[in-house]
Amino acid sequence: MKNNHLIFKKIIKKEIPAKIIYEDKLITAFEDIKPKAPVHILIIPNIFIETSNEINKKNKYIFSHMFYIAIKIAKKKKISQDGYKIILNCNKNGGQEINYLHIHLLGGKKLKALY
Ligand code: 5GP
């Protein structure tokens, strides 16, 4: 996998610009630079976790918080009634491009089913 996790680290530190729409002690949420839907937001932990394979007993509270906030954002963006997708890509077969754990919140249009 590419060594590109610094991009997301710099977004958290506000060293490179991003449309941050939510942040707290644990996580940061910002708009995807190449949106695949009218709403396309990435939610990431503030501490560096490379992939979902690094989720463990100690840090799983951050992971659940990422999903909790993704759903809160979906409600705030008024896409929850029509529906949305939350996607997590892991490593090469999962299509993970940025090696910093993130989930995608997508909505605002009818999204294709994967299966
Ligand atoms: P992945 O394929 O790793 O699950 O998704 C990575 C996502 O990060 C892609 O949707 C891509 O558009 C987004 N992305 C990559 N670089 C940047 C950036 O510099 N800023 C923002 N806001 N999003 C980025």
Backbone and ligand atoms as CSV (ligand in chain L), in Angstrom:
chain,resi,resn,atom,element,x,y,z
A,1,MET,N,N,0.844,-1.203,0.000
A,1,MET,CA,C,0.000,0.000,0.000
A,1,MET,C,C,0.881,1.255,0.000
A,2,LYS,N,N,0.330,2.307,-0.600
A,2,LYS,CA,C,1.097,3.560,-0.663
A,2,LYS,C,C,1.320,4.139,0.735
A,3,ASN,N,N,2.443,4.844,0.903
A,3,ASN,CA,C,2.727,5.479,2.192
A,3,ASN,C,C,2.186,6.915,2.167
A,4,ASN,N,N,0.856,7.040,2.209
A,4,ASN,CA,C,0.255,8.355,2.017
A,4,ASN,C,C,-0.602,8.807,3.201
A,5,HIS,N,N,-0.395,8.170,4.355
A,5,HIS,CA,C,-1.202,8.511,5.518
A,5,HIS,C,C,-1.013,9.949,5.988
A,6,LEU,N,N,0.130,10.546,5.582
A,6,LEU,CA,C,0.415,11.926,6.021
A,6,LEU,C,C,-0.645,12.916,5.558
A,7,ILE,N,N,-1.288,12.623,4.433
A,7,ILE,CA,C,-2.338,13.527,3.920
A,7,ILE,C,C,-3.405,13.725,5.000
A,8,PHE,N,N,-3.898,12.618,5.562
A,8,PHE,CA,C,-4.974,12.737,6.550
A,8,PHE,C,C,-4.439,13.300,7.878
A,9,LYS,N,N,-3.180,12.960,8.214
A,9,LYS,CA,C,-2.586,13.546,9.431
A,9,LYS,C,C,-2.533,15.066,9.305
A,10,LYS,N,N,-2.180,15.543,8.115
A,10,LYS,CA,C,-2.062,16.994,7.890
A,10,LYS,C,C,-3.432,17.662,7.870
A,11,ILE,N,N,-4.446,16.952,7.416
A,11,ILE,CA,C,-5.802,17.524,7.449
A,11,ILE,C,C,-6.233,17.732,8.897
A,12,ILE,N,N,-5.965,16.759,9.759
A,12,ILE,CA,C,-6.315,16.898,11.180
A,12,ILE,C,C,-5.599,18.094,11.794
A,13,LYS,N,N,-4.314,18.246,11.453
A,13,LYS,CA,C,-3.524,19.354,12.016
A,13,LYS,C,C,-3.776,20.674,11.302
A,14,LYS,N,N,-4.639,20.633,10.282
A,14,LYS,CA,C,-4.990,21.822,9.480
A,14,LYS,C,C,-3.769,22.374,8.735
A,15,GLU,N,N,-2.875,21.467,8.379
A,15,GLU,CA,C,-1.696,21.878,7.611
A,15,GLU,C,C,-1.977,21.844,6.114
A,16,ILE,N,N,-2.991,21.052,5.728
A,16,ILE,CA,C,-3.489,21.157,4.348
A,16,ILE,C,C,-4.999,21.368,4.429
A,17,PRO,N,N,-5.549,22.140,3.491
A,17,PRO,CA,C,-6.960,22.515,3.607
A,17,PRO,C,C,-7.907,21.354,3.328
A,18,ALA,N,N,-9.020,21.370,4.048
A,18,ALA,CA,C,-10.108,20.414,3.810
A,18,ALA,C,C,-11.362,21.033,4.405
A,19,LYS,N,N,-12.506,20.667,3.855
A,19,LYS,CA,C,-13.769,21.170,4.407
A,19,LYS,C,C,-14.152,20.298,5.590
A,20,ILE,N,N,-13.663,20.676,6.768
A,20,ILE,CA,C,-13.948,19.909,7.981
A,20,ILE,C,C,-15.362,20.242,8.425
A,21,ILE,N,N,-16.173,19.204,8.607
A,21,ILE,CA,C,-17.564,19.481,8.969
A,21,ILE,C,C,-17.875,19.048,10.404
A,22,TYR,N,N,-16.959,18.296,11.017
A,22,TYR,CA,C,-17.158,17.902,12.414
A,22,TYR,C,C,-15.799,17.500,12.977
A,23,GLU,N,N,-15.558,17.874,14.223
A,23,GLU,CA,C,-14.354,17.365,14.901
A,23,GLU,C,C,-14.606,17.346,16.404
A,24,ASP,N,N,-14.012,16.377,17.053
A,24,ASP,CA,C,-14.022,16.330,18.515
A,24,ASP,C,C,-12.703,15.711,18.970
A,25,LYS,N,N,-12.627,15.296,20.233
A,25,LYS,CA,C,-11.356,14.787,20.769
A,25,LYS,C,C,-10.892,13.514,20.054
A,26,LEU,N,N,-11.882,12.743,19.546
A,26,LEU,CA,C,-11.557,11.419,19.013
A,26,LEU,C,C,-11.445,11.355,17.498
A,27,ILE,N,N,-12.274,12.137,16.817
A,27,ILE,CA,C,-12.394,11.956,15.358
A,27,ILE,C,C,-12.501,13.295,14.626
A,28,THR,N,N,-12.266,13.220,13.310
A,28,THR,CA,C,-12.462,14.379,12.427
A,28,THR,C,C,-13.231,13.900,11.194
A,29,ALA,N,N,-14.174,14.733,10.731
A,29,ALA,CA,C,-14.946,14.412,9.521
A,29,ALA,C,C,-14.802,15.557,8.535
A,30,PHE,N,N,-14.544,15.204,7.288
A,30,PHE,CA,C,-14.351,16.245,6.259
A,30,PHE,C,C,-14.838,15.736,4.909
A,31,GLU,N,N,-15.085,16.701,4.015
A,31,GLU,CA,C,-15.597,16.335,2.693
A,31,GLU,C,C,-14.508,15.685,1.851
A,32,ASP,N,N,-14.897,14.657,1.110
A,32,ASP,CA,C,-13.961,13.991,0.202
A,32,ASP,C,C,-13.598,14.949,-0.936
A,33,ILE,N,N,-12.335,14.947,-1.318
A,33,ILE,CA,C,-11.860,15.868,-2.359
A,33,ILE,C,C,-12.448,15.518,-3.733
A,34,LYS,N,N,-12.785,14.249,-3.953
A,34,LYS,CA,C,-13.396,13.829,-5.230
A,34,LYS,C,C,-14.710,13.125,-4.928
A,35,PRO,N,N,-15.755,13.917,-4.609
A,35,PRO,CA,C,-17.007,13.295,-4.136
A,35,PRO,C,C,-17.668,12.384,-5.174
A,36,LYS,N,N,-18.111,11.226,-4.706
A,36,LYS,CA,C,-18.787,10.262,-5.579
A,36,LYS,C,C,-20.307,10.368,-5.438
A,37,ALA,N,N,-20.765,11.314,-4.633
A,37,ALA,CA,C,-22.196,11.518,-4.389
A,37,ALA,C,C,-22.357,12.945,-3.863
A,38,PRO,N,N,-23.587,13.496,-3.896
A,38,PRO,CA,C,-23.781,14.859,-3.380
A,38,PRO,C,C,-23.263,15.034,-1.943
A,39,VAL,N,N,-23.417,14.013,-1.132
A,39,VAL,CA,C,-22.792,14.005,0.198
A,39,VAL,C,C,-21.737,12.900,0.188
A,40,HIS,N,N,-20.487,13.270,0.416
A,40,HIS,CA,C,-19.404,12.271,0.503
A,40,HIS,C,C,-18.414,12.778,1.552
A,41,ILE,N,N,-18.510,12.189,2.703
A,41,ILE,CA,C,-17.731,12.655,3.850
A,41,ILE,C,C,-16.862,11.510,4.364
A,42,LEU,N,N,-15.646,11.844,4.728
A,42,LEU,CA,C,-14.734,10.865,5.319
A,42,LEU,C,C,-14.664,11.109,6.816
A,43,ILE,N,N,-14.707,10.041,7.577
A,43,ILE,CA,C,-14.610,10.144,9.039
A,43,ILE,C,C,-13.383,9.350,9.458
A,44,ILE,N,N,-12.482,10.020,10.176
A,44,ILE,CA,C,-11.205,9.383,10.545
A,44,ILE,C,C,-10.916,9.572,12.039
A,45,PRO,N,N,-10.159,8.654,12.623
A,45,PRO,CA,C,-9.749,8.847,14.023
A,45,PRO,C,C,-8.652,9.904,14.102
A,46,ASN,N,N,-8.575,10.616,15.203
A,46,ASN,CA,C,-7.507,11.623,15.363
A,46,ASN,C,C,-6.154,10.976,15.640
A,47,ILE,N,N,-6.178,9.776,16.211
A,47,ILE,CA,C,-4.906,9.055,16.352
A,47,ILE,C,C,-4.730,8.173,15.119
A,48,PHE,N,N,-3.486,7.977,14.736
A,48,PHE,CA,C,-3.232,7.207,13.516
A,48,PHE,C,C,-3.503,5.724,13.727
A,49,ILE,N,N,-4.420,5.207,12.918
A,49,ILE,CA,C,-4.695,3.772,12.831
A,49,ILE,C,C,-4.630,3.467,11.337
A,50,GLU,N,N,-3.826,2.512,10.940
A,50,GLU,CA,C,-3.574,2.324,9.509
A,50,GLU,C,C,-4.768,1.723,8.768
A,51,THR,N,N,-5.281,0.628,9.296
A,51,THR,CA,C,-6.407,-0.050,8.628
A,51,THR,C,C,-7.352,-0.588,9.705
A,52,SER,N,N,-8.492,-1.104,9.253
A,52,SER,CA,C,-9.444,-1.690,10.204
A,52,SER,C,C,-8.856,-2.931,10.881
A,53,ASN,N,N,-7.791,-3.505,10.306
A,53,ASN,CA,C,-7.144,-4.657,10.950
A,53,ASN,C,C,-6.485,-4.282,12.278
A,54,GLU,N,N,-6.270,-2.986,12.476
A,54,GLU,CA,C,-5.648,-2.538,13.730
A,54,GLU,C,C,-6.685,-2.168,14.801
A,55,ILE,N,N,-7.972,-2.405,14.536
A,55,ILE,CA,C,-8.989,-2.181,15.570
A,55,ILE,C,C,-8.868,-3.298,16.608
A,56,ASN,N,N,-8.826,-2.906,17.857
A,56,ASN,CA,C,-8.677,-3.901,18.919
A,56,ASN,C,C,-9.537,-3.512,20.125
A,57,LYS,N,N,-9.427,-4.297,21.189
A,57,LYS,CA,C,-10.249,-4.068,22.385
A,57,LYS,C,C,-10.046,-2.669,22.942
A,58,LYS,N,N,-8.794,-2.186,22.859
A,58,LYS,CA,C,-8.461,-0.882,23.461
A,58,LYS,C,C,-8.995,0.302,22.660
A,59,ASN,N,N,-9.007,0.171,21.329
A,59,ASN,CA,C,-9.372,1.353,20.528
A,59,ASN,C,C,-10.736,1.247,19.848
A,60,LYS,N,N,-11.478,0.165,20.128
A,60,LYS,CA,C,-12.745,-0.025,19.399
A,60,LYS,C,C,-13.776,1.056,19.727
A,61,TYR,N,N,-13.623,1.749,20.848
A,61,TYR,CA,C,-14.554,2.835,21.180
A,61,TYR,C,C,-14.445,3.965,20.157
A,62,ILE,N,N,-13.253,4.147,19.596
A,62,ILE,CA,C,-13.079,5.184,18.567
A,62,ILE,C,C,-13.827,4.765,17.301
A,63,PHE,N,N,-13.702,3.485,16.983
A,63,PHE,CA,C,-14.342,2.930,15.789
A,63,PHE,C,C,-15.867,3.072,15.883
A,64,SER,N,N,-16.421,2.743,17.013
A,64,SER,CA,C,-17.882,2.861,17.152
A,64,SER,C,C,-18.291,4.334,17.119
A,65,HIS,N,N,-17.442,5.205,17.652
A,65,HIS,CA,C,-17.738,6.642,17.617
A,65,HIS,C,C,-17.749,7.166,16.174
A,66,MET,N,N,-16.845,6.649,15.354
A,66,MET,CA,C,-16.825,7.051,13.938
A,66,MET,C,C,-18.170,6.745,13.277
A,67,PHE,N,N,-18.709,5.570,13.529
A,67,PHE,CA,C,-20.003,5.200,12.939
A,67,PHE,C,C,-21.142,6.025,13.546
A,68,TYR,N,N,-21.076,6.226,14.844
A,68,TYR,CA,C,-22.117,7.015,15.526
A,68,TYR,C,C,-22.193,8.425,14.928
A,69,ILE,N,N,-21.019,9.040,14.751
A,69,ILE,CA,C,-20.990,10.408,14.211
A,69,ILE,C,C,-21.370,10.412,12.730
A,70,ALA,N,N,-20.966,9.394,11.979
A,70,ALA,CA,C,-21.359,9.313,10.561
A,70,ALA,C,C,-22.889,9.352,10.450
A,71,ILE,N,N,-23.556,8.623,11.313
A,71,ILE,CA,C,-25.026,8.575,11.268
A,71,ILE,C,C,-25.614,9.920,11.718
A,72,LYS,N,N,-24.986,10.540,12.704
A,72,LYS,CA,C,-25.447,11.876,13.125
A,72,LYS,C,C,-25.292,12.882,11.987
A,73,ILE,N,N,-24.191,12.797,11.266
A,73,ILE,CA,C,-23.965,13.703,10.126
A,73,ILE,C,C,-25.017,13.441,9.040
A,74,ALA,N,N,-25.310,12.167,8.805
A,74,ALA,CA,C,-26.337,11.818,7.797
A,74,ALA,C,C,-27.671,12.478,8.151
A,75,LYS,N,N,-28.002,12.484,9.434
A,75,LYS,CA,C,-29.256,13.121,9.866
A,75,LYS,C,C,-29.175,14.630,9.663
A,76,LYS,N,N,-28.033,15.208,10.048
A,76,LYS,CA,C,-27.855,16.657,9.922
A,76,LYS,C,C,-27.894,17.094,8.459
A,77,LYS,N,N,-27.345,16.284,7.582
A,77,LYS,CA,C,-27.333,16.600,6.143
A,77,LYS,C,C,-28.657,16.236,5.473
A,78,LYS,N,N,-29.582,15.707,6.263
A,78,LYS,CA,C,-30.931,15.348,5.790
A,78,LYS,C,C,-30.916,14.297,4.668
A,79,ILE,N,N,-30.016,13.327,4.810
A,79,ILE,CA,C,-29.988,12.220,3.842
A,79,ILE,C,C,-30.431,10.922,4.498
A,80,SER,N,N,-30.770,10.989,5.792
A,80,SER,CA,C,-31.029,9.736,6.514
A,80,SER,C,C,-32.366,9.102,6.130
A,81,GLN,N,N,-33.366,9.919,5.827
A,81,GLN,CA,C,-34.678,9.343,5.481
A,81,GLN,C,C,-34.607,8.606,4.148
A,82,ASP,N,N,-33.973,9.216,3.141
A,82,ASP,CA,C,-33.841,8.546,1.840
A,82,ASP,C,C,-32.798,7.431,1.901
A,83,GLY,N,N,-31.814,7.600,2.770
A,83,GLY,CA,C,-30.820,6.537,2.976
A,83,GLY,C,C,-29.430,6.909,2.517
A,84,TYR,N,N,-28.488,6.118,2.945
A,84,TYR,CA,C,-27.067,6.406,2.692
A,84,TYR,C,C,-26.279,5.115,2.763
A,85,LYS,N,N,-25.013,5.221,2.374
A,85,LYS,CA,C,-24.089,4.085,2.523
A,85,LYS,C,C,-22.926,4.523,3.392
A,86,ILE,N,N,-22.446,3.602,4.220
A,86,ILE,CA,C,-21.183,3.808,4.932
A,86,ILE,C,C,-20.247,2.711,4.439
A,87,ILE,N,N,-19.108,3.139,3.910
A,87,ILE,CA,C,-18.182,2.182,3.285
A,87,ILE,C,C,-16.828,2.222,3.992
A,88,LEU,N,N,-16.258,1.052,4.197
A,88,LEU,CA,C,-14.906,0.942,4.759
A,88,LEU,C,C,-14.098,0.060,3.808
A,89,ASN,N,N,-13.026,0.605,3.271
A,89,ASN,CA,C,-12.150,-0.161,2.391
A,89,ASN,C,C,-10.914,-0.586,3.181
A,90,CYS,N,N,-10.539,-1.858,3.054
A,90,CYS,CA,C,-9.360,-2.344,3.778
A,90,CYS,C,C,-8.356,-2.994,2.830
A,91,ASN,N,N,-7.167,-2.400,2.828
A,91,ASN,CA,C,-6.026,-2.942,2.066
A,91,ASN,C,C,-6.323,-3.080,0.571
A,92,LYS,N,N,-5.448,-3.792,-0.118
A,92,LYS,CA,C,-5.498,-3.731,-1.580
A,92,LYS,C,C,-6.760,-4.363,-2.172
A,93,ASN,N,N,-7.178,-5.495,-1.668
A,93,ASN,CA,C,-8.371,-6.111,-2.248
A,93,ASN,C,C,-9.642,-5.334,-1.918
A,94,GLY,N,N,-9.603,-4.607,-0.817
A,94,GLY,CA,C,-10.763,-3.787,-0.441
A,94,GLY,C,C,-10.761,-2.421,-1.099
A,95,GLY,N,N,-9.673,-2.106,-1.802
A,95,GLY,CA,C,-9.607,-0.829,-2.515
A,95,GLY,C,C,-9.236,0.356,-1.641
A,96,GLN,N,N,-8.465,0.103,-0.571
A,96,GLN,CA,C,-8.029,1.209,0.295
A,96,GLN,C,C,-6.856,1.943,-0.364
A,97,GLU,N,N,-7.070,3.205,-0.692
A,97,GLU,CA,C,-6.036,4.017,-1.355
A,97,GLU,C,C,-5.172,4.753,-0.335
A,98,ILE,N,N,-5.833,5.272,0.702
A,98,ILE,CA,C,-5.111,6.047,1.724
A,98,ILE,C,C,-4.925,5.148,2.947
A,99,ASN,N,N,-3.675,4.971,3.354
A,99,ASN,CA,C,-3.412,4.023,4.443
A,99,ASN,C,C,-3.541,4.690,5.812
A,100,TYR,N,N,-4.740,5.218,6.028
A,100,TYR,CA,C,-5.141,5.812,7.308
A,100,TYR,C,C,-6.612,5.444,7.451
A,101,LEU,N,N,-6.951,4.730,8.495
A,101,LEU,CA,C,-8.330,4.244,8.663
A,101,LEU,C,C,-9.354,5.354,8.440
A,102,HIS,N,N,-10.353,5.067,7.618
A,102,HIS,CA,C,-11.440,6.031,7.388
A,102,HIS,C,C,-12.684,5.291,6.951
A,103,ILE,N,N,-13.837,5.906,7.228
A,103,ILE,CA,C,-15.080,5.404,6.655
A,103,ILE,C,C,-15.650,6.503,5.767
A,104,HIS,N,N,-16.334,6.059,4.697
A,104,HIS,CA,C,-16.986,6.988,3.776
A,104,HIS,C,C,-18.471,7.040,4.114
A,105,LEU,N,N,-19.033,8.231,4.231
A,105,LEU,CA,C,-20.483,8.413,4.299
A,105,LEU,C,C,-20.917,8.989,2.957
A,106,LEU,N,N,-21.795,8.254,2.268
A,106,LEU,CA,C,-22.247,8.663,0.936
A,106,LEU,C,C,-23.759,8.734,0.896
A,107,GLY,N,N,-24.276,9.781,0.265
A,107,GLY,CA,C,-25.730,9.879,0.133
A,107,GLY,C,C,-26.121,11.069,-0.713
A,108,GLY,N,N,-27.442,11.287,-0.778
A,108,GLY,CA,C,-27.954,12.409,-1.567
A,108,GLY,C,C,-28.358,12.008,-2.963
A,109,LYS,N,N,-28.138,10.740,-3.309
A,109,LYS,CA,C,-28.633,10.199,-4.579
A,109,LYS,C,C,-28.767,8.685,-4.410
A,110,LYS,N,N,-29.431,8.055,-5.375
A,110,LYS,CA,C,-29.557,6.586,-5.320
A,110,LYS,C,C,-28.204,5.977,-5.644
A,111,LEU,N,N,-27.677,5.212,-4.710
A,111,LEU,CA,C,-26.354,4.616,-4.892
A,111,LEU,C,C,-26.499,3.157,-5.338
A,112,LYS,N,N,-25.583,2.757,-6.208
A,112,LYS,CA,C,-25.640,1.382,-6.723
A,112,LYS,C,C,-25.349,0.380,-5.610
A,113,ALA,N,N,-26.069,-0.729,-5.657
A,113,ALA,CA,C,-25.766,-1.816,-4.727
A,113,ALA,C,C,-24.526,-2.540,-5.226
A,114,LEU,N,N,-23.716,-3.045,-4.301
A,114,LEU,CA,C,-22.515,-3.774,-4.701
A,114,LEU,C,C,-22.862,-5.199,-5.122
A,115,TYR,N,N,-23.932,-5.747,-4.532
A,115,TYR,CA,C,-24.284,-7.138,-4.827
A,115,TYR,C,C,-25.726,-7.222,-5.273
L,1,5GP,P1,P,-10.075,4.902,-0.015
L,1,5GP,O1,O,-10.067,4.423,-1.431
L,1,5GP,O2,O,-8.700,4.864,0.620
L,1,5GP,O3,O,-11.119,4.223,0.818
L,1,5GP,O4,O,-10.541,6.410,-0.085
L,1,5GP,C1,C,-9.686,7.486,0.047
L,1,5GP,C2,C,-10.497,8.732,-0.235
L,1,5GP,O5,O,-9.735,9.858,0.166
L,1,5GP,C3,C,-10.874,8.927,-1.708
L,1,5GP,O6,O,-12.288,8.968,-1.860
L,1,5GP,C4,C,-10.189,10.245,-2.087
L,1,5GP,O7,O,-10.963,11.034,-2.970
L,1,5GP,C5,C,-10.002,10.912,-0.728
L,1,5GP,N1,N,-8.863,11.808,-0.676
L,1,5GP,C6,C,-7.597,11.553,-1.115
L,1,5GP,N2,N,-6.798,12.611,-0.905
L,1,5GP,C7,C,-7.568,13.566,-0.308
L,1,5GP,C8,C,-7.273,14.871,0.155
L,1,5GP,O8,O,-6.151,15.390,0.070
L,1,5GP,N3,N,-8.311,15.552,0.719
L,1,5GP,C9,C,-9.564,15.022,0.827
L,1,5GP,N4,N,-10.508,15.781,1.388
L,1,5GP,N5,N,-9.859,13.772,0.409
L,1,5GP,C10,C,-8.870,13.053,-0.153
